[in-house]
Amino acid sequence: MAARRCVPRFIPEFTYHPRPGSVFIERNTGTKYVLLEIIGINYVQLLHTQNHNTFDLIYKACYYTYDWIDNDSFLPSGYATVKFIRPGKEVPRSMEAGNSIPNSNIINVKQWVIQRFQGAFSVALPYMSEGSLRYILSIRFNNGLPEDCIAIALKQALLGLFDLHDLGLIHKCFSAGNIYVNFKQTPISKVEIKLGFAATIYDSELESPISVSHQTELGADPTITILPKYPGGHPNLELRELYKWAAAPEVFYSQCDDACTVHSDIWLVGVAALELAYGNLRISNREEFEAMIKKIKRSRRLPDKLEDVLEEINVEEGKGKGKMKKAVVYFNDKLKYVKGKRKFSKEFEELVLDCLSSKESKRPSVGDLLQRPFFRYAKNLQWFQRRVLYAKNPMPYC
């Protein structure tokens, strides 16, 4: 059941892999940026190829402003995320957001064009020290975040999404992978949770290990490759492509990406909530994803473990069809959810189900979501700091 998609616009055949330690000086202000370490990846499509494994690197950098340098200070003025941006429609979208909503929960570009390269350029973004929520899930909470922390994180991201929709902009790829967390320890301890948008989105989870091969020749750049995450092969769809394979039905089965609307953004909010609740979405194909959503809607409850639902789907696919089979499956679903105590609150389950409504008109707006008790009575960011960033028993992926 394949969806028809627009033909992608490929970019020129080069990649951006400067070595850590490289220094860039922004011409207009004289600010000096020093690349410190690789913190993420930006996957790209090269000209005349469908290869998605080509990538640019994302860096943590320290920077020194011109007046700071004059004072002979050894400490940097601050830290930034340096990303390489290629020409495309995401650049004007980011510029519009930055000019219209500069102080929102959206990550905006701090400094455009700190270095030019092959007709494209590097930019400085705010440094988000803890990476994305997806990265936090992968190293600390493989079974999902506590529900009260999901409310905190999603609320902050929805505040940014509200500003975008109010401006008439569609996000198109809302997910746990582009909600980023920053923890400032000085001068006052402070947590920030912001939503990446358009050109400010990057993959920070680094689930695939990076191999750096240092050249022996003086001055030669190192060769950097991504090692396979599952050397023997793995059937699951990539989470970084989640906004595509888990897109709203009206987008997934459309002939073009222009089908994205505020309603399809809300659908992705529901999918992001599922990922945050379970820690991962190990889905093999679109058909399995749709079957999972249908089972959740039919039961009107979220299962304790998503794997149980996926196993049931695989078992059912091997059985014959008929009214008796459907009745037995329905009865088993109801019996299973009557037993035991709810893992999730009714408010959270209703939020997910409403966002995943098959009818666009029945999905709530961002404003409606923020008015729900689940978000209105959410705890503060300091609670997120204690429960997530200071967690004593993190649970990494197995």
The 8 nearest C-alpha neighbors of each residue, nearest first, counted from 0:
[[1, 2, 286, 285, 252, 284, 3, 251],
 [0, 2, 3, 252, 285, 251, 4, 286],
 [3, 1, 252, 251, 4, 0, 253, 254],
 [4, 2, 254, 252, 253, 1, 5, 255],
 [3, 5, 254, 255, 2, 6, 253, 256],
 [4, 6, 255, 7, 254, 256, 3, 253],
 [5, 7, 4, 8, 255, 9, 3, 254],
 [8, 6, 9, 5, 44, 4, 49, 10],
 [7, 9, 6, 10, 44, 46, 87, 5],
 [10, 8, 46, 45, 44, 7, 47, 11],
 [9, 11, 45, 46, 44, 12, 8, 43],
 [12, 10, 46, 45, 13, 9, 44, 117],
 [13, 11, 45, 46, 10, 14, 44, 47],
 [14, 12, 11, 15, 45, 117, 10, 46],
 [13, 15, 55, 16, 54, 12, 53, 56],
 [14, 16, 55, 17, 56, 13, 83, 54],
 [17, 15, 56, 55, 18, 14, 223, 220],
 [18, 16, 15, 19, 21, 220, 56, 221],
 [17, 19, 21, 20, 16, 220, 221, 34],
 [20, 18, 34, 35, 21, 36, 17, 37],
 [19, 21, 34, 35, 33, 18, 22, 36],
 [20, 22, 34, 19, 33, 18, 23, 17],
 [21, 23, 33, 32, 20, 34, 24, 31],
 [24, 22, 32, 31, 114, 25, 33, 113],
 [25, 23, 31, 30, 29, 26, 32, 113],
 [24, 26, 113, 29, 30, 27, 28, 31],
 [25, 27, 29, 28, 24, 113, 30, 114],
 [26, 28, 25, 29, 30, 24, 113, 112],
 [29, 27, 30, 26, 25, 65, 64, 24],
 [28, 30, 25, 26, 65, 24, 27, 31],
 [31, 29, 64, 25, 65, 28, 63, 24],
 [30, 32, 24, 63, 62, 23, 29, 64],
 [33, 31, 62, 23, 22, 61, 24, 60],
 [32, 34, 22, 60, 61, 21, 20, 35],
 [33, 35, 60, 19, 20, 21, 59, 36],
 [36, 34, 60, 19, 59, 20, 33, 58],
 [37, 35, 59, 58, 19, 34, 38, 60],
 [36, 38, 58, 57, 39, 59, 56, 35],
 [39, 37, 58, 57, 59, 203, 36, 40],
 [40, 38, 203, 57, 202, 37, 56, 205],
 [39, 41, 56, 202, 57, 55, 201, 42],
 [40, 42, 55, 201, 54, 202, 56, 43],
 [43, 41, 54, 53, 40, 55, 51, 52],
 [42, 44, 54, 53, 51, 45, 41, 55],
 [45, 43, 9, 51, 50, 10, 49, 53],
 [44, 46, 10, 12, 9, 48, 11, 43],
 [45, 47, 9, 10, 11, 12, 48, 44],
 [48, 46, 45, 9, 49, 44, 10, 12],
 [49, 47, 50, 46, 45, 44, 9, 51],
 [48, 50, 51, 44, 47, 45, 46, 9],
 [49, 51, 48, 52, 44, 53, 45, 43],
 [52, 50, 53, 44, 43, 49, 42, 54],
 [53, 51, 50, 54, 42, 43, 44, 225],
 [54, 52, 51, 43, 42, 50, 44, 55],
 [53, 55, 42, 43, 41, 52, 40, 14],
 [54, 56, 15, 41, 14, 40, 16, 42],
 [55, 57, 40, 16, 39, 41, 15, 58],
 [56, 58, 39, 82, 40, 38, 37, 81],
 [59, 57, 37, 81, 38, 36, 80, 60],
 [58, 60, 80, 36, 35, 79, 34, 38],
 [61, 59, 34, 35, 79, 33, 78, 80],
 [60, 62, 78, 33, 32, 77, 75, 79],
 [61, 63, 32, 31, 75, 77, 76, 78],
 [62, 64, 76, 31, 75, 30, 67, 68],
 [63, 65, 30, 67, 66, 68, 76, 31],
 [64, 66, 68, 29, 30, 67, 69, 63],
 [67, 65, 69, 68, 64, 70, 63, 30],
 [68, 66, 64, 70, 65, 69, 63, 72],
 [67, 69, 65, 71, 70, 66, 63, 64],
 [70, 68, 66, 71, 67, 65, 72, 64],
 [69, 71, 67, 68, 72, 66, 65, 73],
 [72, 70, 68, 69, 73, 67, 74, 66],
 [71, 73, 70, 74, 68, 67, 75, 69],
 [72, 74, 71, 75, 68, 70, 67, 63],
 [73, 75, 72, 76, 63, 77, 67, 71],
 [76, 74, 63, 77, 62, 61, 73, 72],
 [77, 75, 63, 62, 64, 74, 67, 78],
 [76, 78, 75, 62, 61, 79, 63, 74],
 [79, 77, 61, 60, 126, 62, 59, 80],
 [80, 78, 126, 125, 60, 124, 123, 59],
 [79, 81, 126, 59, 124, 123, 58, 125],
 [82, 80, 123, 58, 122, 57, 124, 79],
 [81, 83, 57, 121, 122, 84, 80, 123],
 [82, 84, 121, 120, 122, 85, 81, 15],
 [85, 83, 120, 121, 119, 82, 86, 198],
 [84, 86, 119, 87, 120, 83, 118, 10],
 [87, 85, 119, 84, 90, 88, 118, 89],
 [88, 86, 89, 90, 85, 91, 84, 10],
 [87, 89, 90, 91, 92, 86, 197, 198],
 [88, 90, 197, 92, 198, 87, 91, 93],
 [89, 91, 93, 92, 88, 198, 87, 94],
 [92, 90, 94, 93, 89, 88, 95, 87],
 [93, 91, 89, 95, 90, 94, 96, 197],
 [92, 94, 96, 90, 91, 95, 197, 198],
 [95, 93, 91, 97, 92, 96, 98, 90],
 [94, 96, 92, 98, 93, 97, 91, 99],
 [95, 97, 93, 99, 94, 98, 100, 92],
 [98, 96, 101, 94, 107, 95, 100, 99],
 [97, 99, 95, 96, 101, 100, 94, 93],
 [98, 100, 96, 97, 95, 101, 166, 94],
 [101, 99, 96, 97, 102, 103, 98, 162],
 [100, 102, 97, 103, 98, 99, 107, 96],
 [103, 101, 100, 104, 105, 97, 107, 99],
 [102, 104, 105, 100, 101, 159, 162, 158],
 [103, 105, 159, 193, 158, 194, 106, 155],
 [104, 106, 194, 159, 103, 193, 195, 107],
 [107, 105, 195, 194, 193, 199, 104, 196],
 [108, 106, 97, 105, 109, 199, 124, 93],
 [107, 109, 124, 110, 123, 111, 106, 199],
 [110, 108, 124, 123, 107, 125, 111, 122],
 [111, 109, 123, 108, 122, 112, 113, 124],
 [110, 112, 122, 113, 108, 123, 109, 121],
 [113, 111, 122, 114, 121, 120, 115, 110],
 [112, 114, 25, 121, 122, 111, 24, 23],
 [115, 113, 121, 112, 120, 23, 116, 25],
 [116, 114, 120, 119, 121, 112, 118, 117],
 [115, 117, 119, 120, 118, 114, 121, 15],
 [118, 116, 119, 115, 120, 13, 11, 85],
 [117, 119, 116, 115, 120, 85, 86, 11],
 [120, 118, 85, 116, 117, 115, 84, 86],
 [121, 119, 115, 112, 114, 84, 116, 83],
 [120, 122, 83, 114, 112, 82, 113, 84],
 [123, 121, 111, 112, 82, 81, 113, 110],
 [122, 124, 81, 110, 109, 80, 79, 108],
 [123, 125, 80, 108, 109, 79, 126, 81],
 [126, 124, 79, 80, 127, 109, 123, 106],
 [125, 127, 79, 80, 128, 78, 124, 59],
 [128, 126, 181, 180, 130, 129, 179, 125],
 [127, 129, 181, 130, 126, 182, 180, 183],
 [130, 128, 180, 181, 127, 131, 182, 179],
 [131, 129, 179, 203, 128, 127, 180, 134],
 [132, 130, 179, 134, 133, 178, 176, 203],
 [131, 133, 135, 175, 134, 178, 179, 176],
 [134, 132, 176, 136, 175, 131, 135, 137],
 [133, 135, 204, 137, 131, 132, 136, 130],
 [134, 136, 132, 133, 137, 138, 139, 131],
 [137, 135, 140, 133, 134, 139, 141, 278],
 [136, 138, 134, 135, 396, 141, 395, 139],
 [137, 139, 395, 135, 136, 396, 140, 134],
 [140, 138, 393, 394, 395, 136, 135, 137],
 [141, 139, 136, 394, 143, 142, 393, 395],
 [140, 142, 278, 396, 136, 143, 395, 394],
 [143, 141, 278, 277, 140, 144, 276, 394],
 [278, 144, 142, 277, 276, 140, 275, 141],
 [143, 145, 275, 276, 140, 146, 149, 148],
 [146, 144, 148, 147, 149, 143, 276, 386],
 [145, 147, 149, 148, 144, 150, 276, 343],
 [146, 148, 150, 149, 145, 151, 377, 378],
 [149, 147, 151, 150, 146, 145, 383, 152],
 [148, 150, 146, 152, 151, 147, 153, 144],
 [149, 151, 147, 148, 153, 152, 377, 374],
 [152, 150, 148, 154, 149, 153, 377, 378],
 [153, 151, 149, 155, 154, 150, 148, 156],
 [154, 152, 156, 150, 155, 151, 149, 157],
 [153, 155, 157, 151, 152, 156, 150, 374],
 [154, 156, 158, 152, 153, 157, 192, 151],
 [155, 157, 153, 194, 159, 158, 154, 193],
 [158, 156, 160, 154, 159, 155, 161, 153],
 [159, 157, 161, 155, 156, 160, 104, 154],
 [158, 160, 104, 105, 157, 156, 162, 161],
 [161, 159, 157, 163, 162, 158, 164, 156],
 [160, 162, 158, 164, 159, 163, 365, 157],
 [163, 161, 165, 159, 160, 164, 166, 158],
 [162, 164, 160, 168, 166, 165, 161, 167],
 [165, 163, 167, 168, 161, 166, 162, 160],
 [166, 164, 162, 163, 167, 161, 168, 160],
 [165, 167, 163, 164, 168, 162, 99, 96],
 [166, 168, 164, 165, 163, 169, 162, 261],
 [169, 167, 163, 164, 166, 170, 165, 92],
 [170, 168, 171, 261, 260, 164, 163, 167],
 [169, 171, 172, 173, 264, 196, 168, 197],
 [172, 170, 169, 264, 259, 173, 263, 242],
 [173, 171, 242, 170, 174, 267, 264, 243],
 [174, 172, 267, 171, 170, 268, 264, 177],
 [175, 173, 271, 176, 177, 172, 267, 178],
 [174, 176, 133, 132, 178, 177, 271, 131],
 [177, 175, 133, 174, 131, 178, 132, 202],
 [178, 176, 195, 175, 174, 200, 131, 179],
 [177, 179, 194, 131, 175, 193, 176, 132],
 [178, 180, 131, 193, 130, 192, 177, 132],
 [181, 179, 192, 129, 127, 191, 130, 131],
 [182, 180, 127, 128, 191, 129, 190, 192],
 [181, 183, 190, 189, 128, 184, 191, 180],
 [184, 182, 189, 188, 185, 190, 181, 187],
 [183, 185, 188, 187, 186, 182, 189, 190],
 [186, 184, 187, 183, 188, 189, 182, 190],
 [185, 187, 184, 188, 183, 189, 182, 190],
 [188, 186, 185, 184, 189, 183, 190, 182],
 [187, 189, 184, 183, 185, 186, 190, 182],
 [188, 190, 183, 182, 187, 184, 191, 381],
 [191, 189, 182, 181, 380, 183, 384, 192],
 [192, 190, 181, 180, 193, 182, 189, 380],
 [193, 191, 180, 179, 155, 181, 152, 190],
 [194, 192, 104, 179, 105, 178, 156, 106],
 [193, 195, 178, 105, 156, 106, 177, 159],
 [196, 194, 200, 106, 177, 199, 105, 178],
 [195, 197, 199, 200, 198, 194, 170, 106],
 [196, 198, 89, 199, 93, 200, 92, 195],
 [199, 197, 89, 200, 90, 93, 196, 84],
 [198, 200, 196, 195, 197, 106, 201, 107],
 [201, 199, 195, 198, 196, 177, 197, 202],
 [202, 200, 41, 203, 40, 199, 39, 177],
 [203, 201, 40, 39, 204, 41, 176, 205],
 [202, 204, 39, 130, 205, 131, 201, 38],
 [203, 205, 134, 206, 202, 133, 131, 39],
 [206, 204, 207, 203, 39, 208, 202, 40],
 [207, 205, 204, 208, 228, 137, 134, 203],
 [206, 208, 228, 205, 226, 225, 227, 209],
 [209, 207, 226, 225, 206, 210, 205, 228],
 [208, 210, 225, 224, 226, 211, 207, 223],
 [209, 211, 224, 223, 225, 212, 226, 208],
 [212, 210, 223, 222, 213, 221, 209, 224],
 [211, 213, 222, 221, 223, 214, 210, 224],
 [214, 212, 221, 211, 215, 222, 220, 219],
 [213, 215, 221, 216, 219, 212, 220, 222],
 [214, 216, 217, 213, 219, 218, 221, 212],
 [217, 215, 219, 214, 218, 220, 213, 221],
 [218, 216, 219, 215, 214, 220, 213, 221],
 [217, 219, 216, 220, 214, 215, 221, 18],
 [220, 218, 216, 217, 214, 221, 215, 213],
 [219, 221, 218, 18, 222, 214, 17, 213],
 [222, 220, 213, 212, 214, 223, 211, 219],
 [223, 221, 212, 211, 213, 220, 224, 214],
 [224, 222, 211, 210, 212, 221, 209, 225],
 [223, 225, 210, 209, 226, 222, 211, 212],
 [226, 224, 209, 208, 210, 207, 227, 223],
 [225, 227, 208, 209, 207, 224, 228, 210],
 [228, 226, 229, 230, 207, 225, 208, 232],
 [227, 229, 207, 230, 226, 206, 208, 232],
 [228, 230, 232, 227, 231, 233, 207, 226],
 [231, 229, 227, 232, 228, 233, 226, 207],
 [232, 230, 229, 233, 227, 228, 234, 226],
 [231, 233, 229, 230, 234, 228, 227, 235],
 [232, 234, 235, 229, 231, 230, 236, 228],
 [235, 233, 283, 236, 232, 282, 284, 281],
 [236, 234, 283, 282, 281, 233, 237, 284],
 [235, 237, 283, 282, 238, 284, 234, 281],
 [238, 236, 239, 240, 235, 241, 282, 281],
 [239, 237, 241, 240, 236, 280, 176, 279],
 [238, 240, 237, 241, 176, 202, 242, 236],
 [241, 239, 238, 237, 243, 242, 244, 236],
 [242, 240, 238, 243, 244, 245, 239, 237],
 [241, 243, 172, 246, 245, 240, 244, 173],
 [242, 244, 246, 241, 240, 245, 251, 172],
 [243, 245, 241, 246, 242, 285, 240, 251],
 [246, 244, 241, 242, 243, 247, 285, 288],
 [247, 245, 243, 242, 251, 244, 250, 248],
 [246, 248, 250, 263, 249, 266, 251, 245],
 [249, 247, 251, 250, 252, 246, 357, 253],
 [248, 250, 247, 252, 251, 253, 258, 263],
 [251, 249, 253, 247, 258, 248, 252, 259],
 [252, 250, 248, 246, 253, 249, 2, 247],
 [253, 251, 2, 250, 249, 248, 3, 254],
 [254, 252, 250, 255, 251, 249, 3, 258],
 [253, 255, 3, 4, 5, 252, 256, 2],
 [254, 256, 5, 257, 253, 4, 258, 3],
 [257, 255, 258, 259, 5, 250, 254, 253],
 [256, 258, 255, 259, 260, 250, 253, 254],
 [257, 259, 256, 250, 255, 260, 253, 249],
 [260, 258, 257, 263, 250, 256, 171, 261],
 [261, 259, 262, 263, 169, 258, 264, 171],
 [260, 262, 264, 263, 169, 265, 164, 259],
 [263, 261, 265, 260, 264, 359, 362, 266],
 [262, 264, 266, 260, 265, 247, 261, 259],
 [263, 265, 261, 267, 262, 266, 171, 268],
 [266, 264, 268, 262, 267, 263, 354, 261],
 [265, 267, 263, 354, 355, 269, 268, 264],
 [266, 268, 270, 264, 269, 265, 173, 271],
 [269, 267, 265, 271, 266, 270, 272, 264],
 [270, 268, 351, 354, 272, 267, 266, 271],
 [269, 271, 267, 273, 272, 268, 274, 266],
 [272, 270, 174, 268, 274, 273, 269, 175],
 [271, 273, 269, 275, 270, 274, 276, 268],
 [274, 272, 276, 270, 271, 275, 277, 269],
 [275, 273, 271, 279, 277, 278, 276, 272],
 [274, 276, 272, 143, 278, 273, 277, 144],
 [275, 277, 143, 273, 274, 144, 278, 272],
 [278, 276, 143, 142, 274, 279, 275, 273],
 [143, 279, 277, 141, 142, 275, 274, 136],
 [278, 280, 274, 277, 281, 141, 275, 143],
 [281, 279, 282, 274, 278, 277, 238, 273],
 [282, 280, 235, 279, 283, 236, 306, 238],
 [281, 283, 235, 280, 236, 284, 288, 287],
 [282, 284, 235, 234, 236, 287, 281, 285],
 [285, 283, 287, 286, 282, 288, 236, 235],
 [284, 286, 288, 287, 244, 289, 245, 283],
 [287, 285, 289, 288, 284, 290, 0, 283],
 [288, 286, 290, 285, 284, 289, 291, 283],
 [287, 289, 285, 291, 286, 290, 282, 292],
 [288, 290, 292, 286, 291, 287, 285, 293],
 [289, 291, 287, 293, 288, 292, 286, 294],
 [290, 292, 288, 294, 289, 293, 287, 295],
 [293, 291, 289, 295, 290, 294, 296, 288],
 [294, 292, 290, 296, 291, 295, 297, 289],
 [295, 293, 297, 291, 296, 292, 290, 298],
 [294, 296, 292, 298, 293, 297, 299, 301],
 [297, 295, 299, 293, 294, 298, 292, 352],
 [298, 296, 294, 295, 299, 293, 329, 300],
 [297, 299, 300, 295, 296, 332, 294, 333],
 [300, 298, 296, 297, 295, 301, 352, 348],
 [301, 299, 298, 295, 302, 348, 336, 296],
 [300, 302, 295, 348, 303, 299, 343, 298],
 [303, 301, 304, 305, 300, 308, 336, 295],
 [302, 304, 342, 301, 305, 341, 343, 307],
 [305, 303, 302, 306, 307, 277, 308, 301],
 [304, 306, 308, 307, 302, 309, 303, 277],
 [305, 307, 309, 304, 308, 310, 281, 311],
 [308, 306, 310, 305, 309, 304, 311, 302],
 [307, 309, 311, 305, 310, 306, 312, 291],
 [310, 308, 312, 306, 311, 307, 313, 305],
 [309, 311, 313, 307, 312, 308, 306, 314],
 [312, 310, 314, 308, 309, 313, 315, 307],
 [311, 313, 309, 315, 310, 314, 316, 308],
 [312, 314, 310, 316, 311, 315, 309, 317],
 [315, 313, 311, 317, 312, 316, 310, 318],
 [316, 314, 312, 318, 317, 313, 311, 319],
 [317, 315, 313, 314, 318, 312, 319, 311],
 [316, 318, 315, 314, 313, 319, 312, 320],
 [319, 317, 315, 316, 320, 314, 324, 313],
 [320, 318, 321, 317, 324, 316, 315, 323],
 [319, 321, 324, 318, 322, 325, 323, 316],
 [322, 320, 324, 323, 325, 319, 326, 318],
 [321, 323, 325, 324, 326, 320, 327, 328],
 [324, 322, 326, 325, 321, 327, 320, 328],
 [325, 323, 327, 326, 321, 322, 328, 320],
 [324, 326, 322, 328, 323, 327, 329, 321],
 [325, 327, 329, 323, 324, 328, 330, 322],
 [326, 328, 330, 324, 329, 325, 331, 323],
 [329, 327, 331, 325, 330, 326, 324, 332],
 [330, 328, 326, 332, 327, 331, 325, 333],
 [331, 329, 327, 333, 332, 328, 334, 326],
 [332, 330, 334, 328, 329, 333, 335, 327],
 [331, 333, 329, 335, 330, 334, 328, 298],
 [334, 332, 330, 336, 335, 331, 337, 298],
 [335, 333, 331, 337, 332, 336, 330, 338],
 [334, 336, 332, 333, 338, 337, 331, 339],
 [335, 337, 338, 333, 334, 332, 300, 339],
 [338, 336, 334, 335, 333, 339, 340, 332],
 [339, 337, 336, 335, 334, 340, 333, 341],
 [340, 338, 337, 341, 336, 335, 342, 303],
 [339, 341, 342, 338, 337, 336, 343, 303],
 [340, 342, 343, 339, 344, 303, 336, 345],
 [341, 343, 303, 340, 344, 302, 301, 339],
 [344, 342, 341, 345, 347, 348, 301, 146],
 [343, 345, 347, 346, 348, 341, 342, 146],
 [344, 346, 348, 347, 349, 343, 300, 341],
 [347, 345, 349, 344, 348, 373, 350, 372],
 [346, 348, 350, 344, 349, 345, 351, 343],
 [347, 349, 345, 351, 350, 346, 352, 301],
 [350, 348, 352, 346, 347, 351, 353, 345],
 [349, 351, 347, 353, 348, 352, 346, 354],
 [350, 352, 269, 348, 354, 349, 353, 355],
 [353, 351, 349, 355, 354, 350, 348, 356],
 [352, 354, 356, 350, 355, 351, 362, 349],
 [355, 353, 269, 266, 351, 362, 352, 265],
 [356, 354, 352, 266, 353, 269, 351, 357],
 [355, 357, 353, 358, 354, 362, 352, 361],
 [356, 358, 355, 359, 248, 247, 361, 362],
 [359, 357, 356, 360, 361, 362, 355, 249],
 [358, 360, 361, 362, 262, 357, 356, 263],
 [359, 361, 358, 362, 262, 363, 356, 357],
 [362, 360, 359, 358, 363, 356, 353, 357],
 [361, 363, 354, 359, 360, 353, 356, 262],
 [364, 362, 367, 361, 368, 365, 354, 353],
 [363, 365, 367, 366, 368, 362, 265, 262],
 [364, 366, 368, 367, 161, 369, 157, 363],
 [365, 367, 369, 364, 368, 370, 161, 363],
 [366, 368, 364, 370, 365, 369, 363, 371],
 [369, 367, 365, 370, 366, 371, 364, 363],
 [368, 370, 366, 371, 367, 374, 365, 375],
 [369, 371, 367, 368, 375, 366, 372, 374],
 [370, 372, 373, 368, 369, 374, 375, 367],
 [371, 373, 375, 374, 376, 370, 346, 377],
 [374, 372, 371, 375, 346, 376, 377, 150],
 [373, 375, 377, 372, 376, 369, 371, 150],
 [376, 374, 372, 377, 373, 371, 370, 369],
 [375, 377, 374, 372, 373, 378, 371, 150],
 [378, 376, 374, 375, 151, 150, 373, 379],
 [377, 379, 151, 382, 376, 380, 147, 148],
 [380, 378, 381, 382, 377, 151, 383, 384],
 [379, 381, 383, 382, 190, 384, 151, 378],
 [380, 382, 384, 383, 379, 385, 190, 189],
 [381, 383, 385, 380, 384, 379, 386, 378],
 [384, 382, 380, 386, 381, 385, 387, 148],
 [383, 385, 381, 388, 382, 387, 386, 389],
 [384, 386, 389, 382, 383, 387, 388, 381],
 [387, 385, 383, 390, 384, 389, 382, 388],
 [388, 386, 390, 383, 389, 384, 385, 148],
 [387, 389, 384, 390, 385, 386, 383, 129],
 [390, 388, 385, 387, 386, 384, 391, 383],
 [389, 391, 387, 386, 388, 392, 393, 385],
 [392, 390, 393, 389, 386, 387, 388, 385],
 [391, 393, 390, 394, 139, 389, 140, 395],
 [394, 392, 139, 390, 140, 391, 395, 138],
 [393, 395, 139, 140, 141, 392, 138, 396],
 [396, 394, 138, 139, 141, 137, 140, 397],
 [395, 397, 141, 137, 138, 394, 139, 140],
 [396, 395, 141, 394, 137, 138, 142, 140]]
